[in-house]
Amino acid sequence: MADEIAWVIERVAAGEAATRLTDGPRYLMGIRQGYGAMWTTDHEHAVRFSRRIDGERIAEHLECAARVVEHMWCEPRRDIMDGRGRRDITRNPNT
């Protein structure tokens, strides 16, 4: 897996709703017919767009304020990974 850069749609909270979003930004993870937009705080589950214009086209039709932001997912460093692709917390990457 290499580093990945994509555009995601981030919900913009205003007023009272902004004070309730203490767990970080909300990302669009899908739209269900009859339910509307579904949001997540986990960027791994966000819908990723390769072009900003594609994200903007979707964001302009959402029922809430949203913005399109660039996001980067970094490849984990090999020196702190175990053989199965998971982080090995027993290894010190600074040694």
C-alpha positions, 0 to 999 in steps of 0.5 A: 500500500502506498500513500494515498491522496484523495478528496473527501466531503467534510460536514460543516457544523454551525452554531450549537451543532458545532459545540456538540461535535467534540469528537472531530470532523464528520466525513461523508460515508454514503447516501442511502435512499430514504435516509439521506447522507450518512456521516462518520468520524473515521476517515477510513470509511469516508467516500474518496474522490480522485478529483475535487470537482467530483466531491463538489458536485455531490456536496452541493446537493447535500441538505447540510453545509459541507466542504470538500477537503484534501486528505492523505492516508500514509503508508505505515512505516515498515520498521514498526510493522510486524509480518502481517501488516499490523503495527508492532508496538514492541518495536521502537522506531527510534532505535 
